[in-house]
Amino acid sequence: MNFISQVLNIGMLKDKLNGFLFLLLFALTFASCDKSVTYSEMKEKEREAVSDYINEMKINVIPYETFVENDYTTDVDNNEFVLVDDVYMQIINNPIKTDSTAYSIKDGDNIDLLVEFYEYNIQEGDTISGNLYAADDDEMRVTNNSGSYTATFTYGVMKEYYGSSVPTGWLVPLRFLTFTRKQSNLAKVKIIVPHTKGTSTAATYVYPCLYQIRLQPANQVLMDE
């Protein structure tokens, strides 16, 4: 084989090698793109996770009309939840049912509520946070403006994890609950919150959470009668 033939063969090998490397890079890039998940797919995964959880926990979802007819109650023994503004809600205890002195957050009110809670990622099956073993409850400041509720965390675990913004899903139960500081009769709910009404982290990574929340006013004398 003469010198010119050797040069040509080397050039052909380089072309083949470059072509192979290009195809390999293309395949890896395509595989990487193929593994990406769209927002629509993430939402569908979230919906499936909520549906599976409802089935596994044997949750009985009642119509909102039934909830109203039953004087805004959910039967805990029957594991009833009602869907309100995309949030599944179970009222475990509403103080007004047994205590006429319990009060709601009226139009124009601006009050501080102490919050005991835990947060569970339904999709991953993990407890994310909570303050059940913390020294103090979280606190949030709530305002009712013509039936529209806003709130901010003033201190606690939720503020440390997610900042001062209260998830809008947390505000849904406030329309139906009353409050007291009687420790044997505190307001208590469970809510299943989609990412659109959850924390900033849930909104970013698209996952639903179950919260169990107990609430009481921060500005009354502690009682347990």
C-alpha positions as CSV (number, residue, x, y, z in Angstrom):
1,M,0.0,0.0,0.0
2,N,1.5,3.3,-1.1
3,F,1.6,6.5,1.0
4,I,-1.4,8.1,-0.7
5,S,-3.6,5.1,-0.1
6,Q,-2.6,5.1,3.6
7,V,-3.6,8.8,3.9
8,L,-6.9,8.1,2.2
9,N,-7.7,5.2,4.5
10,I,-6.8,7.2,7.6
11,G,-9.1,10.0,6.4
12,M,-11.9,7.5,5.8
13,L,-11.5,6.1,9.3
14,K,-11.6,9.6,10.8
15,D,-14.8,10.3,8.9
16,K,-16.4,7.0,10.1
17,L,-15.3,7.7,13.7
18,N,-16.7,11.3,13.6
19,G,-19.9,9.9,12.1
20,F,-20.1,7.3,14.9
21,L,-19.5,9.9,17.6
22,F,-22.1,12.2,16.1
23,L,-24.7,9.4,16.0
24,L,-23.8,8.4,19.6
25,L,-24.2,12.0,20.8
26,F,-27.5,12.3,18.9
27,A,-28.8,9.1,20.5
28,L,-27.8,10.3,24.0
29,T,-29.4,13.7,23.4
30,F,-32.6,12.1,22.1
31,A,-32.7,9.7,25.0
32,S,-32.3,12.6,27.4
33,C,-35.1,14.5,25.8
34,D,-37.3,11.4,25.7
35,K,-37.0,11.1,29.5
36,S,-38.2,14.6,30.1
37,V,-41.7,14.9,31.6
38,T,-44.1,17.6,30.5
39,Y,-46.2,19.7,33.0
40,S,-49.3,18.0,31.6
41,E,-47.8,14.6,32.4
42,M,-46.9,15.7,35.9
43,K,-50.4,16.9,36.5
44,E,-51.8,13.6,35.4
45,K,-49.4,11.8,37.7
46,E,-50.7,14.0,40.6
47,R,-54.3,13.3,39.8
48,E,-53.6,9.6,39.7
49,A,-51.8,9.8,43.1
50,V,-54.8,11.6,44.7
51,S,-57.3,9.1,43.2
52,D,-55.2,6.2,44.4
53,Y,-54.9,7.7,47.9
54,I,-58.7,8.2,48.0
55,N,-59.3,4.6,47.0
56,E,-56.6,3.2,49.4
57,M,-57.8,5.1,52.4
58,K,-61.5,4.4,51.5
59,I,-62.4,8.0,51.5
60,N,-66.0,8.8,50.9
61,V,-66.3,11.9,48.8
62,I,-69.6,13.6,49.3
63,P,-71.2,16.3,47.1
64,Y,-71.0,19.9,48.3
65,E,-74.8,20.0,48.4
66,T,-74.8,17.1,50.8
67,F,-72.2,18.9,52.9
68,V,-74.4,22.0,53.1
69,E,-77.5,20.0,53.8
70,N,-75.7,18.3,56.7
71,D,-75.0,21.7,58.3
72,Y,-71.4,21.9,56.9
73,T,-70.3,18.7,58.6
74,T,-68.4,15.7,57.4
75,D,-68.9,12.3,59.0
76,V,-65.5,11.3,60.3
77,D,-66.7,7.8,61.2
78,N,-67.7,7.3,57.6
79,N,-64.4,9.0,56.5
80,E,-66.2,11.7,54.5
81,F,-64.5,14.4,52.6
82,V,-66.0,17.2,50.6
83,L,-64.4,18.8,47.5
84,V,-64.3,22.6,47.8
85,D,-62.3,24.7,45.4
86,D,-60.1,21.7,44.3
87,V,-59.4,20.9,48.0
88,Y,-60.7,17.7,49.6
89,M,-61.7,18.6,53.1
90,Q,-62.7,16.7,56.2
91,I,-63.8,18.7,59.2
92,I,-62.8,16.5,62.1
93,N,-64.0,19.0,64.8
94,N,-65.8,22.3,64.6
95,P,-66.1,23.8,68.1
96,I,-69.4,25.6,67.5
97,K,-71.2,22.2,67.3
98,T,-70.8,21.7,71.0
99,D,-69.8,25.2,72.3
100,S,-71.9,28.2,71.5
101,T,-69.1,30.6,72.6
102,A,-66.9,29.5,69.7
103,Y,-66.6,32.2,67.0
104,S,-65.8,32.5,63.3
105,I,-63.5,35.0,61.6
106,K,-66.0,37.7,60.6
107,D,-65.7,40.2,57.8
108,G,-63.0,42.8,58.6
109,D,-61.4,40.5,61.3
110,N,-57.7,40.3,61.5
111,I,-56.7,37.6,64.0
112,D,-53.7,35.3,64.8
113,L,-54.2,31.6,64.8
114,L,-51.9,29.0,66.4
115,V,-51.4,26.0,64.1
116,E,-50.4,22.5,64.9
117,F,-50.0,20.4,61.7
118,Y,-48.2,17.7,59.7
119,E,-47.6,17.6,56.0
120,Y,-47.6,14.4,54.0
121,N,-46.6,14.1,50.3
122,I,-49.2,11.8,48.9
123,Q,-47.4,11.1,45.7
124,E,-44.1,10.0,47.3
125,G,-45.6,8.6,50.5
126,D,-43.4,10.7,52.7
127,T,-44.0,13.0,55.7
128,I,-42.3,16.3,54.7
129,S,-42.7,18.5,57.7
130,G,-44.8,19.2,60.8
131,N,-44.5,20.7,64.2
132,L,-46.1,18.0,66.4
133,Y,-42.9,17.7,68.3
134,A,-41.8,21.3,68.1
135,A,-41.7,23.5,71.2
136,D,-44.2,25.9,69.8
137,D,-47.1,25.9,67.3
138,D,-46.8,27.8,64.1
139,E,-48.7,31.1,63.9
140,M,-50.5,32.7,61.0
141,R,-52.2,36.0,60.8
142,V,-55.6,35.8,59.0
143,T,-57.7,38.5,57.5
144,N,-61.3,38.2,56.2
145,N,-62.1,40.8,53.6
146,S,-65.8,40.3,52.5
147,G,-65.4,36.6,52.6
148,S,-62.1,36.5,50.9
149,Y,-59.4,35.2,53.2
150,T,-55.7,36.0,53.2
151,A,-53.0,34.9,55.6
152,T,-49.3,35.0,56.3
153,F,-47.1,32.9,58.6
154,T,-45.6,35.0,61.3
155,Y,-43.3,32.3,62.7
156,G,-42.9,28.5,62.9
157,V,-41.9,25.5,60.8
158,M,-44.0,26.5,57.7
159,K,-42.4,29.9,57.6
160,E,-38.9,28.4,58.0
161,Y,-39.5,25.9,55.2
162,Y,-41.6,27.9,52.7
163,G,-41.6,31.5,53.7
164,S,-44.5,33.7,55.0
165,S,-47.0,32.9,52.3
166,V,-49.8,30.6,53.5
167,P,-50.9,28.0,50.8
168,T,-54.3,29.0,49.5
169,G,-55.5,25.4,50.2
170,W,-55.1,26.1,53.9
171,L,-57.6,29.0,53.6
172,V,-60.5,26.9,52.4
173,P,-61.5,25.5,55.8
174,L,-61.5,28.9,57.4
175,R,-64.8,29.7,55.7
176,F,-66.5,26.9,57.7
177,L,-64.7,26.6,61.0
178,T,-65.2,28.3,64.4
179,F,-62.5,28.7,67.0
180,T,-61.9,28.4,70.7
181,R,-59.0,28.0,73.0
182,K,-60.7,25.2,74.9
183,Q,-58.1,22.4,74.5
184,S,-60.6,19.6,74.4
185,N,-62.6,21.3,71.6
186,L,-60.2,22.8,69.1
187,A,-60.9,23.2,65.4
188,K,-59.4,20.4,63.4
189,V,-59.4,19.4,59.7
190,K,-57.7,17.2,57.2
191,I,-57.2,18.6,53.7
192,I,-55.8,17.1,50.4
193,V,-54.2,20.0,48.6
194,P,-53.1,20.0,44.9
195,H,-49.9,21.7,43.8
196,T,-51.9,24.7,42.5
197,K,-53.1,25.5,46.0
198,G,-50.0,24.2,47.9
199,T,-46.6,25.5,48.9
200,S,-44.2,27.1,46.5
201,T,-42.2,23.8,46.5
202,A,-45.3,21.7,45.7
203,A,-46.1,24.1,42.9
204,T,-42.6,23.8,41.4
205,Y,-42.4,20.0,41.6
206,V,-46.1,19.3,41.1
207,Y,-47.2,17.1,43.9
208,P,-50.3,16.9,46.2
209,C,-50.1,17.0,50.0
210,L,-52.3,15.8,52.9
211,Y,-52.4,18.1,55.8
212,Q,-53.9,17.6,59.2
213,I,-54.3,20.9,60.9
214,R,-55.5,22.0,64.4
215,L,-56.2,25.7,65.0
216,Q,-56.8,27.9,67.9
217,P,-56.8,31.7,68.5
218,A,-53.6,33.1,69.9
219,N,-55.1,36.0,71.8
220,Q,-57.4,34.4,74.4
221,V,-56.9,33.1,77.9
222,L,-56.1,29.3,77.8
223,M,-59.0,27.3,79.0
224,D,-59.8,23.6,79.2
225,E,-63.3,23.1,80.6
